[in-house]
Structure formats: structure tokens, C-alpha cells
Amino acid sequence: MHTQITDGNELYRTPKGRSWQCDVTNRVYIQFEGTTIAFKVQDFSSFYRKVVAVNIHEMIFNLSDQYDFERIEAPQNGVSLKLTLCEILQLRDLLDGTKFALKLNSLLHEVFGEVSMA
């Protein structure tokens, strides 16, 4: 699902992308290399695991052409990305930061509850 929604609370930003959470749609948005993907939280976790599961060591040291790129799919979102080693590392950075921000927000909400800024 590609969309141009920019509302919501920014979670994390890198030079190659950013992520934000929209309370209206209850989704996490990842914008990376010109592609914007909307995830339900459980779909984000699944996509995160796929990206982290890529064998970086194999991509670095295997000289075969088949290891120049890795295809990562998020079928529930209709997304298929063909990424180089550098792009995978950049996406991992973005997803790691996003996951940390989601956990931190969840923890803060759990500890402090709903806080209104008046």
C-alpha cells in the first residue's frame, strides 16, 4: 500500500527515510528511498523480522551475482523491494529506530497513561 499521508507522530528519521505513527489509521508508516508503506503494528513486526533475517555476512563475502541484491516482500501490503547490501543496512537502521520508538512510546503510555498537554 503506497500512500502520501504525512500526518502523525514522527518516530525516527535517517538520511534515507523516516517513520511515523498515525493514531487515526492505527498504522506505522515507513518512507524509504521514495517508497511509503503503511503497516499494521503486527505487519510491521513481521516485515522487521524479514529484514533482520537477511544474512549480511553472506552478502558481503559471497562473490556470486545472486548475492548482490536481496528481495524483501511484505505481501500483506503488496510491496516487494529489491535491495542492495547498503540499502538493507540503511533500512535496518530505520526499522531499528522505529521499533525502539514504538517500544518507548508503549512503555511511556503504560507508565504515565494518557497525558494531555493543557
Secondary structure, 3 states (H helix, E strand, C coil): CCCCCCCCEEEEEECCEEEEEECCCCEEEEEECCEEEEECHHHHHHHHHHHHCCCHHHHHHCCCHHHCEEEEEEHHHCEEEEEEHHHHHHHHHHHHHHHHHHHHHHHHHHHHCCCCCC
